[in-house]
Amino acid sequence: MSAAWLWGHRAWGSVNAGYVLTMDVMESVGIAIDQAFGHAADPASSAASAAVVPVFAVLAAIGLVPLFFYFWNLGRR
């Protein structure tokens, strides 16, 4: 929906795309932190794994790239 609104130059497209990009980074960081603390609290738990912490940290770093360009170009629309 965000892509269609952005393609059609609608204002809600920019708002929704910014929300989705920001939420993606925040969620990835949150999952990485949750898994790190969960594994530290109970290393034998099957619900928390230290192996996924770097994966979600990389996903957060990748998500920062489009988020940076979104905020960089925010005033140009």
PyMOL Python script that loads the backbone (N, CA, C, O; Angstrom):
from pymol import cmd

cmd.read_pdbstr("""\
ATOM      1  N   MET A   1       0.824  -1.159   0.000  1.00  0.00           N
ATOM      2  CA  MET A   1       0.000   0.000   0.000  1.00  0.00           C
ATOM      3  C   MET A   1       0.884   1.244   0.000  1.00  0.00           C
ATOM      4  O   MET A   1       0.610   2.208  -0.714  1.00  0.00           O
ATOM      5  N   SER A   2       1.948   1.215   0.805  1.00  0.00           N
ATOM      6  CA  SER A   2       2.851   2.371   0.848  1.00  0.00           C
ATOM      7  C   SER A   2       3.466   2.637  -0.514  1.00  0.00           C
ATOM      8  O   SER A   2       3.568   3.784  -0.948  1.00  0.00           O
ATOM      9  N   ALA A   3       3.876   1.565  -1.186  1.00  0.00           N
ATOM     10  CA  ALA A   3       4.499   1.725  -2.505  1.00  0.00           C
ATOM     11  C   ALA A   3       3.516   2.325  -3.507  1.00  0.00           C
ATOM     12  O   ALA A   3       3.890   3.191  -4.298  1.00  0.00           O
ATOM     13  N   ALA A   4       2.274   1.876  -3.479  1.00  0.00           N
ATOM     14  CA  ALA A   4       1.264   2.412  -4.404  1.00  0.00           C
ATOM     15  C   ALA A   4       0.996   3.885  -4.110  1.00  0.00           C
ATOM     16  O   ALA A   4       0.858   4.688  -5.033  1.00  0.00           O
ATOM     17  N   TRP A   5       0.924   4.239  -2.839  1.00  0.00           N
ATOM     18  CA  TRP A   5       0.692   5.639  -2.474  1.00  0.00           C
ATOM     19  C   TRP A   5       1.900   6.505  -2.837  1.00  0.00           C
ATOM     20  O   TRP A   5       1.738   7.636  -3.294  1.00  0.00           O
ATOM     21  N   LEU A   6       3.103   5.978  -2.636  1.00  0.00           N
ATOM     22  CA  LEU A   6       4.294   6.733  -3.028  1.00  0.00           C
ATOM     23  C   LEU A   6       4.347   6.909  -4.538  1.00  0.00           C
ATOM     24  O   LEU A   6       4.695   7.981  -5.033  1.00  0.00           O
ATOM     25  N   TRP A   7       3.999   5.853  -5.269  1.00  0.00           N
ATOM     26  CA  TRP A   7       3.989   5.916  -6.732  1.00  0.00           C
ATOM     27  C   TRP A   7       2.982   6.957  -7.218  1.00  0.00           C
ATOM     28  O   TRP A   7       3.227   7.646  -8.208  1.00  0.00           O
ATOM     29  N   GLY A   8       1.861   7.070  -6.529  1.00  0.00           N
ATOM     30  CA  GLY A   8       0.833   8.035  -6.894  1.00  0.00           C
ATOM     31  C   GLY A   8       1.042   9.416  -6.291  1.00  0.00           C
ATOM     32  O   GLY A   8       0.172  10.278  -6.417  1.00  0.00           O
ATOM     33  N   HIS A   9       2.172   9.642  -5.643  1.00  0.00           N
ATOM     34  CA  HIS A   9       2.513  10.936  -5.031  1.00  0.00           C
ATOM     35  C   HIS A   9       1.482  11.387  -4.004  1.00  0.00           C
ATOM     36  O   HIS A   9       1.129  12.565  -3.941  1.00  0.00           O
ATOM     37  N   ARG A  10       1.008  10.451  -3.208  1.00  0.00           N
ATOM     38  CA  ARG A  10       0.082  10.791  -2.128  1.00  0.00           C
ATOM     39  C   ARG A  10       0.862  11.007  -0.839  1.00  0.00           C
ATOM     40  O   ARG A  10       1.864  10.337  -0.589  1.00  0.00           O
ATOM     41  N   ALA A  11       0.404  11.926  -0.038  1.00  0.00           N
ATOM     42  CA  ALA A  11       1.112  12.268   1.204  1.00  0.00           C
ATOM     43  C   ALA A  11       1.142  11.102   2.184  1.00  0.00           C
ATOM     44  O   ALA A  11       2.130  10.908   2.892  1.00  0.00           O
ATOM     45  N   TRP A  12       0.062  10.329   2.224  1.00  0.00           N
ATOM     46  CA  TRP A  12       0.023   9.202   3.152  1.00  0.00           C
ATOM     47  C   TRP A  12       1.050   8.139   2.804  1.00  0.00           C
ATOM     48  O   TRP A  12       1.439   7.352   3.667  1.00  0.00           O
ATOM     49  N   GLY A  13       1.492   8.103   1.564  1.00  0.00           N
ATOM     50  CA  GLY A  13       2.545   7.164   1.179  1.00  0.00           C
ATOM     51  C   GLY A  13       3.841   7.465   1.902  1.00  0.00           C
ATOM     52  O   GLY A  13       4.524   6.552   2.366  1.00  0.00           O
ATOM     53  N   SER A  14       4.182   8.733   2.002  1.00  0.00           N
ATOM     54  CA  SER A  14       5.397   9.122   2.729  1.00  0.00           C
ATOM     55  C   SER A  14       5.274   8.831   4.218  1.00  0.00           C
ATOM     56  O   SER A  14       6.222   8.358   4.846  1.00  0.00           O
ATOM     57  N   VAL A  15       4.124   9.109   4.770  1.00  0.00           N
ATOM     58  CA  VAL A  15       3.908   8.847   6.198  1.00  0.00           C
ATOM     59  C   VAL A  15       3.986   7.357   6.484  1.00  0.00           C
ATOM     60  O   VAL A  15       4.669   6.941   7.420  1.00  0.00           O
ATOM     61  N   ASN A  16       3.299   6.554   5.694  1.00  0.00           N
ATOM     62  CA  ASN A  16       3.272   5.118   5.923  1.00  0.00           C
ATOM     63  C   ASN A  16       4.630   4.479   5.659  1.00  0.00           C
ATOM     64  O   ASN A  16       5.042   3.587   6.400  1.00  0.00           O
ATOM     65  N   ALA A  17       5.325   4.913   4.631  1.00  0.00           N
ATOM     66  CA  ALA A  17       6.654   4.362   4.336  1.00  0.00           C
ATOM     67  C   ALA A  17       7.626   4.684   5.467  1.00  0.00           C
ATOM     68  O   ALA A  17       8.425   3.830   5.849  1.00  0.00           O
ATOM     69  N   GLY A  18       7.572   5.881   6.000  1.00  0.00           N
ATOM     70  CA  GLY A  18       8.426   6.240   7.126  1.00  0.00           C
ATOM     71  C   GLY A  18       8.142   5.397   8.350  1.00  0.00           C
ATOM     72  O   GLY A  18       9.056   4.976   9.059  1.00  0.00           O
ATOM     73  N   TYR A  19       6.861   5.155   8.591  1.00  0.00           N
ATOM     74  CA  TYR A  19       6.478   4.309   9.724  1.00  0.00           C
ATOM     75  C   TYR A  19       7.013   2.898   9.548  1.00  0.00           C
ATOM     76  O   TYR A  19       7.588   2.331  10.477  1.00  0.00           O
ATOM     77  N   VAL A  20       6.831   2.330   8.371  1.00  0.00           N
ATOM     78  CA  VAL A  20       7.259   0.948   8.121  1.00  0.00           C
ATOM     79  C   VAL A  20       8.779   0.828   8.223  1.00  0.00           C
ATOM     80  O   VAL A  20       9.281  -0.123   8.822  1.00  0.00           O
ATOM     81  N   LEU A  21       9.507   1.764   7.654  1.00  0.00           N
ATOM     82  CA  LEU A  21      10.966   1.714   7.725  1.00  0.00           C
ATOM     83  C   LEU A  21      11.469   1.853   9.156  1.00  0.00           C
ATOM     84  O   LEU A  21      12.379   1.135   9.570  1.00  0.00           O
ATOM     85  N   THR A  22      10.879   2.775   9.911  1.00  0.00           N
ATOM     86  CA  THR A  22      11.281   2.970  11.299  1.00  0.00           C
ATOM     87  C   THR A  22      10.929   1.757  12.144  1.00  0.00           C
ATOM     88  O   THR A  22      11.736   1.315  12.962  1.00  0.00           O
ATOM     89  N   MET A  23       9.748   1.221  11.957  1.00  0.00           N
ATOM     90  CA  MET A  23       9.326   0.059  12.725  1.00  0.00           C
ATOM     91  C   MET A  23      10.183  -1.161  12.411  1.00  0.00           C
ATOM     92  O   MET A  23      10.444  -1.976  13.296  1.00  0.00           O
ATOM     93  N   ASP A  24      10.622  -1.297  11.168  1.00  0.00           N
ATOM     94  CA  ASP A  24      11.475  -2.419  10.791  1.00  0.00           C
ATOM     95  C   ASP A  24      12.783  -2.387  11.572  1.00  0.00           C
ATOM     96  O   ASP A  24      13.217  -3.413  12.095  1.00  0.00           O
ATOM     97  N   VAL A  25      13.406  -1.234  11.654  1.00  0.00           N
ATOM     98  CA  VAL A  25      14.671  -1.123  12.378  1.00  0.00           C
ATOM     99  C   VAL A  25      14.444  -1.344  13.871  1.00  0.00           C
ATOM    100  O   VAL A  25      15.201  -2.073  14.513  1.00  0.00           O
ATOM    101  N   MET A  26      13.414  -0.725  14.421  1.00  0.00           N
ATOM    102  CA  MET A  26      13.148  -0.873  15.852  1.00  0.00           C
ATOM    103  C   MET A  26      12.819  -2.319  16.217  1.00  0.00           C
ATOM    104  O   MET A  26      13.266  -2.814  17.251  1.00  0.00           O
ATOM    105  N   GLU A  27      12.055  -2.987  15.389  1.00  0.00           N
ATOM    106  CA  GLU A  27      11.686  -4.376  15.661  1.00  0.00           C
ATOM    107  C   GLU A  27      12.895  -5.290  15.576  1.00  0.00           C
ATOM    108  O   GLU A  27      13.040  -6.194  16.399  1.00  0.00           O
ATOM    109  N   SER A  28      13.762  -5.076  14.602  1.00  0.00           N
ATOM    110  CA  SER A  28      14.964  -5.903  14.471  1.00  0.00           C
ATOM    111  C   SER A  28      15.885  -5.734  15.677  1.00  0.00           C
ATOM    112  O   SER A  28      16.418  -6.714  16.197  1.00  0.00           O
ATOM    113  N   VAL A  29      16.070  -4.503  16.116  1.00  0.00           N
ATOM    114  CA  VAL A  29      16.895  -4.257  17.302  1.00  0.00           C
ATOM    115  C   VAL A  29      16.245  -4.886  18.531  1.00  0.00           C
ATOM    116  O   VAL A  29      16.928  -5.488  19.360  1.00  0.00           O
ATOM    117  N   GLY A  30      14.935  -4.748  18.647  1.00  0.00           N
ATOM    118  CA  GLY A  30      14.219  -5.325  19.782  1.00  0.00           C
ATOM    119  C   GLY A  30      14.334  -6.832  19.848  1.00  0.00           C
ATOM    120  O   GLY A  30      14.526  -7.393  20.927  1.00  0.00           O
ATOM    121  N   ILE A  31      14.220  -7.496  18.708  1.00  0.00           N
ATOM    122  CA  ILE A  31      14.347  -8.953  18.686  1.00  0.00           C
ATOM    123  C   ILE A  31      15.761  -9.374  19.048  1.00  0.00           C
ATOM    124  O   ILE A  31      15.952 -10.333  19.795  1.00  0.00           O
ATOM    125  N   ALA A  32      16.759  -8.659  18.520  1.00  0.00           N
ATOM    126  CA  ALA A  32      18.151  -8.992  18.840  1.00  0.00           C
ATOM    127  C   ALA A  32      18.414  -8.859  20.340  1.00  0.00           C
ATOM    128  O   ALA A  32      19.042  -9.728  20.946  1.00  0.00           O
ATOM    129  N   ILE A  33      17.934  -7.774  20.930  1.00  0.00           N
ATOM    130  CA  ILE A  33      18.130  -7.569  22.366  1.00  0.00           C
ATOM    131  C   ILE A  33      17.373  -8.613  23.176  1.00  0.00           C
ATOM    132  O   ILE A  33      17.901  -9.148  24.151  1.00  0.00           O
ATOM    133  N   ASP A  34      16.143  -8.902  22.778  1.00  0.00           N
ATOM    134  CA  ASP A  34      15.337  -9.910  23.473  1.00  0.00           C
ATOM    135  C   ASP A  34      16.013 -11.274  23.451  1.00  0.00           C
ATOM    136  O   ASP A  34      16.065 -11.960  24.472  1.00  0.00           O
ATOM    137  N   GLN A  35      16.523 -11.662  22.307  1.00  0.00           N
ATOM    138  CA  GLN A  35      17.177 -12.961  22.195  1.00  0.00           C
ATOM    139  C   GLN A  35      18.482 -13.007  22.992  1.00  0.00           C
ATOM    140  O   GLN A  35      18.808 -14.032  23.591  1.00  0.00           O
ATOM    141  N   ALA A  36      19.229 -11.899  22.999  1.00  0.00           N
ATOM    142  CA  ALA A  36      20.485 -11.854  23.758  1.00  0.00           C
ATOM    143  C   ALA A  36      20.229 -11.990  25.256  1.00  0.00           C
ATOM    144  O   ALA A  36      20.890 -12.773  25.938  1.00  0.00           O
ATOM    145  N   PHE A  37      19.267 -11.221  25.761  1.00  0.00           N
ATOM    146  CA  PHE A  37      18.961 -11.308  27.184  1.00  0.00           C
ATOM    147  C   PHE A  37      18.305 -12.634  27.539  1.00  0.00           C
ATOM    148  O   PHE A  37      18.561 -13.177  28.614  1.00  0.00           O
ATOM    149  N   GLY A  38      17.466 -13.165  26.659  1.00  0.00           N
ATOM    150  CA  GLY A  38      16.843 -14.464  26.913  1.00  0.00           C
ATOM    151  C   GLY A  38      17.865 -15.586  26.974  1.00  0.00           C
ATOM    152  O   GLY A  38      17.779 -16.472  27.823  1.00  0.00           O
ATOM    153  N   HIS A  39      18.821 -15.541  26.079  1.00  0.00           N
ATOM    154  CA  HIS A  39      19.874 -16.567  26.088  1.00  0.00           C
ATOM    155  C   HIS A  39      20.776 -16.418  27.309  1.00  0.00           C
ATOM    156  O   HIS A  39      21.214 -17.415  27.884  1.00  0.00           O
ATOM    157  N   ALA A  40      21.057 -15.168  27.710  1.00  0.00           N
ATOM    158  CA  ALA A  40      21.891 -14.949  28.892  1.00  0.00           C
ATOM    159  C   ALA A  40      21.192 -15.428  30.165  1.00  0.00           C
ATOM    160  O   ALA A  40      21.845 -15.923  31.083  1.00  0.00           O
ATOM    161  N   ALA A  41      19.873 -15.282  30.222  1.00  0.00           N
ATOM    162  CA  ALA A  41      19.126 -15.694  31.405  1.00  0.00           C
ATOM    163  C   ALA A  41      18.994 -17.206  31.498  1.00  0.00           C
ATOM    164  O   ALA A  41      19.055 -17.774  32.588  1.00  0.00           O
ATOM    165  N   ASP A  42      18.812 -17.865  30.343  1.00  0.00           N
ATOM    166  CA  ASP A  42      18.637 -19.321  30.342  1.00  0.00           C
ATOM    167  C   ASP A  42      19.252 -19.891  29.070  1.00  0.00           C
ATOM    168  O   ASP A  42      18.558 -20.041  28.064  1.00  0.00           O
ATOM    169  N   PRO A  43      20.530 -20.208  29.098  1.00  0.00           N
ATOM    170  CA  PRO A  43      21.194 -20.719  27.894  1.00  0.00           C
ATOM    171  C   PRO A  43      20.616 -22.037  27.376  1.00  0.00           C
ATOM    172  O   PRO A  43      20.794 -22.360  26.202  1.00  0.00           O
ATOM    173  N   ALA A  44      19.940 -22.791  28.213  1.00  0.00           N
ATOM    174  CA  ALA A  44      19.382 -24.071  27.788  1.00  0.00           C
ATOM    175  C   ALA A  44      17.995 -23.932  27.156  1.00  0.00           C
ATOM    176  O   ALA A  44      17.435 -24.919  26.679  1.00  0.00           O
ATOM    177  N   SER A  45      17.444 -22.740  27.148  1.00  0.00           N
ATOM    178  CA  SER A  45      16.100 -22.521  26.622  1.00  0.00           C
ATOM    179  C   SER A  45      16.060 -22.703  25.110  1.00  0.00           C
ATOM    180  O   SER A  45      16.987 -22.321  24.395  1.00  0.00           O
ATOM    181  N   SER A  46      14.966 -23.296  24.642  1.00  0.00           N
ATOM    182  CA  SER A  46      14.784 -23.464  23.195  1.00  0.00           C
ATOM    183  C   SER A  46      14.104 -22.235  22.583  1.00  0.00           C
ATOM    184  O   SER A  46      14.022 -22.126  21.359  1.00  0.00           O
ATOM    185  N   ALA A  47      13.621 -21.321  23.407  1.00  0.00           N
ATOM    186  CA  ALA A  47      12.926 -20.133  22.908  1.00  0.00           C
ATOM    187  C   ALA A  47      13.879 -18.982  22.614  1.00  0.00           C
ATOM    188  O   ALA A  47      13.533 -18.078  21.853  1.00  0.00           O
ATOM    189  N   ALA A  48      15.062 -18.998  23.198  1.00  0.00           N
ATOM    190  CA  ALA A  48      16.031 -17.919  22.986  1.00  0.00           C
ATOM    191  C   ALA A  48      17.334 -18.505  22.465  1.00  0.00           C
ATOM    192  O   ALA A  48      17.837 -19.499  22.987  1.00  0.00           O
ATOM    193  N   SER A  49      17.866 -17.878  21.435  1.00  0.00           N
ATOM    194  CA  SER A  49      19.083 -18.380  20.821  1.00  0.00           C
ATOM    195  C   SER A  49      20.045 -17.233  20.562  1.00  0.00           C
ATOM    196  O   SER A  49      19.659 -16.196  20.024  1.00  0.00           O
ATOM    197  N   ALA A  50      21.288 -17.426  20.945  1.00  0.00           N
ATOM    198  CA  ALA A  50      22.307 -16.409  20.693  1.00  0.00           C
ATOM    199  C   ALA A  50      22.693 -16.366  19.228  1.00  0.00           C
ATOM    200  O   ALA A  50      23.285 -15.384  18.781  1.00  0.00           O
ATOM    201  N   ALA A  51      22.377 -17.394  18.475  1.00  0.00           N
ATOM    202  CA  ALA A  51      22.755 -17.458  17.059  1.00  0.00           C
ATOM    203  C   ALA A  51      21.983 -16.465  16.202  1.00  0.00           C
ATOM    204  O   ALA A  51      22.474 -16.063  15.147  1.00  0.00           O
ATOM    205  N   VAL A  52      20.795 -16.059  16.621  1.00  0.00           N
ATOM    206  CA  VAL A  52      19.998 -15.133  15.810  1.00  0.00           C
ATOM    207  C   VAL A  52      20.281 -13.668  16.130  1.00  0.00           C
ATOM    208  O   VAL A  52      19.814 -12.780  15.416  1.00  0.00           O
ATOM    209  N   VAL A  53      21.035 -13.406  17.187  1.00  0.00           N
ATOM    210  CA  VAL A  53      21.341 -12.024  17.550  1.00  0.00           C
ATOM    211  C   VAL A  53      22.101 -11.305  16.437  1.00  0.00           C
ATOM    212  O   VAL A  53      21.708 -10.201  16.062  1.00  0.00           O
ATOM    213  N   PRO A  54      23.178 -11.888  15.891  1.00  0.00           N
ATOM    214  CA  PRO A  54      23.863 -11.187  14.797  1.00  0.00           C
ATOM    215  C   PRO A  54      23.006 -11.042  13.539  1.00  0.00           C
ATOM    216  O   PRO A  54      23.144 -10.069  12.797  1.00  0.00           O
ATOM    217  N   VAL A  55      22.131 -12.002  13.304  1.00  0.00           N
ATOM    218  CA  VAL A  55      21.258 -11.943  12.122  1.00  0.00           C
ATOM    219  C   VAL A  55      20.349 -10.716  12.215  1.00  0.00           C
ATOM    220  O   VAL A  55      20.223  -9.964  11.249  1.00  0.00           O
ATOM    221  N   PHE A  56      19.726 -10.515  13.349  1.00  0.00           N
ATOM    222  CA  PHE A  56      18.824  -9.378  13.500  1.00  0.00           C
ATOM    223  C   PHE A  56      19.586  -8.056  13.625  1.00  0.00           C
ATOM    224  O   PHE A  56      19.060  -7.002  13.267  1.00  0.00           O
ATOM    225  N   ALA A  57      20.816  -8.105  14.130  1.00  0.00           N
ATOM    226  CA  ALA A  57      21.636  -6.893  14.146  1.00  0.00           C
ATOM    227  C   ALA A  57      21.982  -6.473  12.721  1.00  0.00           C
ATOM    228  O   ALA A  57      21.982  -5.282  12.409  1.00  0.00           O
ATOM    229  N   VAL A  58      22.275  -7.436  11.858  1.00  0.00           N
ATOM    230  CA  VAL A  58      22.560  -7.131  10.453  1.00  0.00           C
ATOM    231  C   VAL A  58      21.297  -6.632   9.752  1.00  0.00           C
ATOM    232  O   VAL A  58      21.365  -5.698   8.954  1.00  0.00           O
ATOM    233  N   LEU A  59      20.154  -7.239  10.039  1.00  0.00           N
ATOM    234  CA  LEU A  59      18.898  -6.765   9.455  1.00  0.00           C
ATOM    235  C   LEU A  59      18.603  -5.324   9.868  1.00  0.00           C
ATOM    236  O   LEU A  59      18.118  -4.532   9.060  1.00  0.00           O
ATOM    237  N   ALA A  60      18.890  -4.988  11.107  1.00  0.00           N
ATOM    238  CA  ALA A  60      18.689  -3.609  11.562  1.00  0.00           C
ATOM    239  C   ALA A  60      19.631  -2.662  10.833  1.00  0.00           C
ATOM    240  O   ALA A  60      19.229  -1.565  10.445  1.00  0.00           O
ATOM    241  N   ALA A  61      20.877  -3.075  10.644  1.00  0.00           N
ATOM    242  CA  ALA A  61      21.838  -2.234   9.931  1.00  0.00           C
ATOM    243  C   ALA A  61      21.431  -2.048   8.471  1.00  0.00           C
ATOM    244  O   ALA A  61      21.572  -0.955   7.922  1.00  0.00           O
ATOM    245  N   ILE A  62      20.936  -3.094   7.850  1.00  0.00           N
ATOM    246  CA  ILE A  62      20.459  -2.994   6.469  1.00  0.00           C
ATOM    247  C   ILE A  62      19.252  -2.072   6.393  1.00  0.00           C
ATOM    248  O   ILE A  62      19.125  -1.285   5.455  1.00  0.00           O
ATOM    249  N   GLY A  63      18.367  -2.167   7.375  1.00  0.00           N
ATOM    250  CA  GLY A  63      17.177  -1.315   7.405  1.00  0.00           C
ATOM    251  C   GLY A  63      17.495   0.152   7.637  1.00  0.00           C
ATOM    252  O   GLY A  63      16.700   1.024   7.287  1.00  0.00           O
ATOM    253  N   LEU A  64      18.647   0.429   8.225  1.00  0.00           N
ATOM    254  CA  LEU A  64      19.027   1.826   8.448  1.00  0.00           C
ATOM    255  C   LEU A  64      19.349   2.559   7.147  1.00  0.00           C
ATOM    256  O   LEU A  64      19.217   3.781   7.076  1.00  0.00           O
ATOM    257  N   VAL A  65      19.767   1.825   6.124  1.00  0.00           N
ATOM    258  CA  VAL A  65      20.130   2.462   4.854  1.00  0.00           C
ATOM    259  C   VAL A  65      18.923   3.145   4.205  1.00  0.00           C
ATOM    260  O   VAL A  65      18.990   4.347   3.947  1.00  0.00           O
ATOM    261  N   PRO A  66      17.817   2.434   3.926  1.00  0.00           N
ATOM    262  CA  PRO A  66      16.678   3.145   3.341  1.00  0.00           C
ATOM    263  C   PRO A  66      16.063   4.171   4.297  1.00  0.00           C
ATOM    264  O   PRO A  66      15.523   5.186   3.856  1.00  0.00           O
ATOM    265  N   LEU A  67      16.144   3.905   5.606  1.00  0.00           N
ATOM    266  CA  LEU A  67      15.613   4.868   6.570  1.00  0.00           C
ATOM    267  C   LEU A  67      16.420   6.164   6.526  1.00  0.00           C
ATOM    268  O   LEU A  67      15.850   7.251   6.616  1.00  0.00           O
ATOM    269  N   PHE A  68      17.737   6.057   6.390  1.00  0.00           N
ATOM    270  CA  PHE A  68      18.572   7.240   6.263  1.00  0.00           C
ATOM    271  C   PHE A  68      18.168   8.047   5.039  1.00  0.00           C
ATOM    272  O   PHE A  68      17.993   9.261   5.139  1.00  0.00           O
ATOM    273  N   PHE A  69      18.016   7.404   3.889  1.00  0.00           N
ATOM    274  CA  PHE A  69      17.654   8.125   2.672  1.00  0.00           C
ATOM    275  C   PHE A  69      16.230   8.667   2.737  1.00  0.00           C
ATOM    276  O   PHE A  69      15.927   9.695   2.131  1.00  0.00           O
ATOM    277  N   TYR A  70      15.362   7.984   3.463  1.00  0.00           N
ATOM    278  CA  TYR A  70      14.003   8.502   3.657  1.00  0.00           C
ATOM    279  C   TYR A  70      14.049   9.835   4.395  1.00  0.00           C
ATOM    280  O   TYR A  70      13.452  10.816   3.953  1.00  0.00           O
ATOM    281  N   PHE A  71      14.762   9.867   5.523  1.00  0.00           N
ATOM    282  CA  PHE A  71      14.846  11.111   6.285  1.00  0.00           C
ATOM    283  C   PHE A  71      15.657  12.181   5.539  1.00  0.00           C
ATOM    284  O   PHE A  71      15.366  13.372   5.658  1.00  0.00           O
ATOM    285  N   TRP A  72      16.661  11.764   4.779  1.00  0.00           N
ATOM    286  CA  TRP A  72      17.471  12.720   4.021  1.00  0.00           C
ATOM    287  C   TRP A  72      16.617  13.454   2.985  1.00  0.00           C
ATOM    288  O   TRP A  72      16.807  14.649   2.756  1.00  0.00           O
ATOM    289  N   ASN A  73      15.687  12.745   2.367  1.00  0.00           N
ATOM    290  CA  ASN A  73      14.859  13.323   1.300  1.00  0.00           C
ATOM    291  C   ASN A  73      13.469  13.725   1.772  1.00  0.00           C
ATOM    292  O   ASN A  73      12.605  14.015   0.944  1.00  0.00           O
ATOM    293  N   LEU A  74      13.232  13.749   3.053  1.00  0.00           N
ATOM    294  CA  LEU A  74      11.897  14.012   3.568  1.00  0.00           C
ATOM    295  C   LEU A  74      11.407  15.413   3.199  1.00  0.00           C
ATOM    296  O   LEU A  74      10.234  15.573   2.859  1.00  0.00           O
ATOM    297  N   GLY A  75      12.247  16.408   3.254  1.00  0.00           N
ATOM    298  CA  GLY A  75      11.826  17.766   2.974  1.00  0.00           C
ATOM    299  C   GLY A  75      11.711  18.088   1.489  1.00  0.00           C
ATOM    300  O   GLY A  75      11.241  19.168   1.128  1.00  0.00           O
ATOM    301  N   ARG A  76      12.123  17.187   0.641  1.00  0.00           N
ATOM    302  CA  ARG A  76      12.128  17.448  -0.803  1.00  0.00           C
ATOM    303  C   ARG A  76      10.813  17.106  -1.485  1.00  0.00           C
ATOM    304  O   ARG A  76      10.628  17.430  -2.658  1.00  0.00           O
ATOM    305  N   ARG A  77       9.909  16.467  -0.782  1.00  0.00           N
ATOM    306  CA  ARG A  77       8.625  16.075  -1.391  1.00  0.00           C
ATOM    307  C   ARG A  77       7.655  17.207  -1.328  1.00  0.00           C
ATOM    308  O   ARG A  77       6.521  17.075  -1.787  1.00  0.00           O
TER     309      ARG A  77
END
""", "prot")
cmd.dss("prot")
cmd.show_as("cartoon", "prot")
cmd.util.cbc("prot")
cmd.orient("prot")
